Amino acid sequence: MSSKAHIPGTGRRRFLKRASVTVGAAAIMNLVPAAVRSAAWAAGSDAPEKKEFKIGFIPLTDCSSVVMAAVMEFDKKYGIKIIPSKESSWASVRDKLVNGELDAAHVLYGLVYGVQMGVGGPKKDMAVLMNLNHNGQAITLSSKLHEKGVKDGASLKALIDREKREYTFAHTFPTGTHAMWIYYWLAANGINPFVDVKTITVPPPQMVANMRVGNMDGFCVGEPWNNRAIVDKIGFTAITTQEIWKDHPEKVLGTTAEFVQKYPNSARAMTAAVLEAGRWIDSSLSNRQKTAETVADKSYVNTDRDVILARMLGRYDNGIGKTWDDPNYMKFFNDGAVNFPYLSDGMWFLTQHRRWGLLKEDVDYLALAKKVNRIDVYKEAAAMAKTNVPKDPMRSAKLIDGVVWDGKDPKKYAGAFKIKVA
């Protein structure tokens, strides 16, 4: 891909139209008197109790809003300083959040709930302050599978049935989003992820290297590592996660409940700063290009800018002959729809933890989501950042298998899947 990236045809026009709407809304808000706009940010009592935060991140494209909040100094506007801290694995992020080495983190949605429930590690009360992005992950299969006729889930199922051996698939953390996406996709294609294949945990930046030496047949991870596998000619994209669930929840700004209780104003200011960064990224083509250039640096993701930028702009190439302009690419704001911590999103991860036996019994799904997803903090931060807030804390979606998730009966939903462990 050339260094001068672009969005082709209607994709570009659609993007720029969205950008102009966002910028226009911001301009209108700027006409509101400053005293009114800052009502939620009264000097003194609402000042951040803690001014400097260490926020952990894993080298992935979706860490962008945390990084850009610091680089573009959106944090300064709210009287705080964000220090992004590059971490080696999700297990490290989990441990450092729990022991207080990190104040907050760009973190897997399901990891936060795993810690809340004491699944696969320490148990501690946690908090989701906001969702950081929708979409933008993928399932990559090896070129060797493609040589045997595999191009999608159905052909993978046929190969597994035809050629008996141990097939290995990697995700990034046992309770995390990538584990849930690959389990869901395998099961939707009639493959039991705990019986028919083997699954392992590999940190995101190590996925490509492990596939190169033959340690796995496929993996689910965030960008840019799926596109990196294609550029390096060792794999292809079998499916994007937005094809599994359009506008699915992904990474969150997570912290401990203890941090929010101790530093409520700081938690709010941090959320507002990251919100503004997400809006800035989504507001123009040039801002996305600058973001890709920034996070490509060795301090952050440490890969080629163009490998990040292509899919960040929705320019997809699956590595086996299909290219397309995806309208459901990774989004960081989308007029606030991305960032609201919907209760139903948190509940969904709990239902999948139950489905796969990570939770041994049903829980009070709604009560847990209300405890973890700090909608109260988010609403205050959204007011500060002049961001729209949805009226309903629940949302619904139809996933790839045709099953609708709306959060209304999570126990029934979790138990109704044909392929499950629980």
Secondary structure, DSSP 8 states (H G I E B T S, - for coil): --SS----HHHHHHHHHHHHHHHHHHHHHHTS-HHHHTGGG-TTTTS-S--EEEEEE-SSGGGHHHHHHHHTTHHHHTT-EEEEEE-S-HHHHHHHHHHTS-SEEEEEHHHHHHHHHT-SS----EEEEEE--BS-EEEEEEHHHHHTT--SHHHHHHHHHHS-S--EEEES-TTSHHHHHHHHHHHHTT--TTTTSEEEE--GGGHHHHHHTTS-SEEEEETTHHHHHHHTTSEEEEEEHHHHSTT-B-EEEEEEHHHHHH-HHHHHHHHHHHHHHHHHHHT-HHHHHHHHHHHTSTTTT-S-HHHHHHHHTTEEE-SSS-EEE-TT--BS-TTTTTTS--HHHHHHHHHHHHHTTSSSS---HHHHHHHHB-HHHHHHHHHHTT----S-S---EE-TTS-EE-SS-HHHHHH--SS---
